[in-house]
Amino acid sequence: MIKAVIFDLDNTLLDFIKMKQFAVQAAISSMVEAGLEVDEGEACNNIFRMYEEGGWENQSIFNDFLDKEIGSVDHKLLAAGIVAYRRAREASLQLYPNVNKTLFELLKMGIKLAVVSDAPSREAWMRIYYLNLHHVFDLVLTIDDTGARKPSSKPFAMALESLKIKADDAIMVGDWPERDVEGAKKVGMRTIFARYGDTFETKHSGADWDVNDIYEIVGIIKELNGA
């Protein structure tokens, strides 16, 4: 009997990569308008390489970028980039299709909903509030709460303990097989791979189910619960 669905946040509920691309492009364009002499396409690629090497939640990315590009941090350029990034981030932060429909259908079924994310707590909650999902989840666990990144079993074990359910009664949904799927399986949870959010061209996820639309989760749980 499935009593809870635990979701990853970025690229599972919201299109994180699309938001990052839009926001970084806006930041670079604004810095160029403020006087930075770079090729915009190349600069965007450089910033994404820096994210990949140093982590997607790097809060000093533009400081580091300017230091590499011009040898110092020009605060006029930095301000132009940060303001443009924040405005573009808010404008482009979107849920995947059918997320709201899926979440509220699960709530009507009496299913507990949770988030387990590797994002810092402040950033995760800001996204959740901006998307008006703050009233939906019974539990939100971030890296600041768990002190361990997926695929460590700790975040998943903490989620089960907090929700007061057994692993057999929960399903984990995520877009990253090596973290979301493997980590959840370590504690005995069944798993769903969010193929619609996959950024790695994954061929074999190792999950119990792959879905191309998040609403497919409703059908899976109805079948498991004999509804």
Stockholm file with secondary structure:
# STOCKHOLM 1.0

chainA/1-227         MIKAVIFDLDNTLLDFIKMKQFAVQAAISSMVEAGLEVDEGEACNNIFRMYEEGGWENQSIFNDFLDKEIGSVDHKLLAAGIVAYRRAREASLQLYPNVNKTLFELLKMGIKLAVVSDAPSREAWMRIYYLNLHHVFDLVLTIDDTGARKPSSKPFAMALESLKIKADDAIMVGDWPERDVEGAKKVGMRTIFARYGDTFETKHSGADWDVNDIYEIVGIIKELNGA
#=GR chainA/1-227 SS CCCEEEECSBTTTBCHHHHHHHHHHHHHHHHHHTTCCSCHHHHHHHHHHHHHHHCTTCTTHHHHHHHHHHSSCCHHHHHHHHHHHHHHHHHHCCBCTTHHHHHHHHHHTTCEEEEECSSCHHHHHHHHHHTTCTTTCSEEECHHHHSCCTTSSHHHHHHHHHHTCCGGGEEEEESCIIIIIHHHHHTTCEEEEEGGGCSSCCSCCCSSEEESSTTHHHHHHHHHTTC
#=GC SS_cons         CCCEEEECSBTTTBCHHHHHHHHHHHHHHHHHHTTCCSCHHHHHHHHHHHHHHHCTTCTTHHHHHHHHHHSSCCHHHHHHHHHHHHHHHHHHCCBCTTHHHHHHHHHHTTCEEEEECSSCHHHHHHHHHHTTCTTTCSEEECHHHHSCCTTSSHHHHHHHHHHTCCGGGEEEEESCIIIIIHHHHHTTCEEEEEGGGCSSCCSCCCSSEEESSTTHHHHHHHHHTTC
//
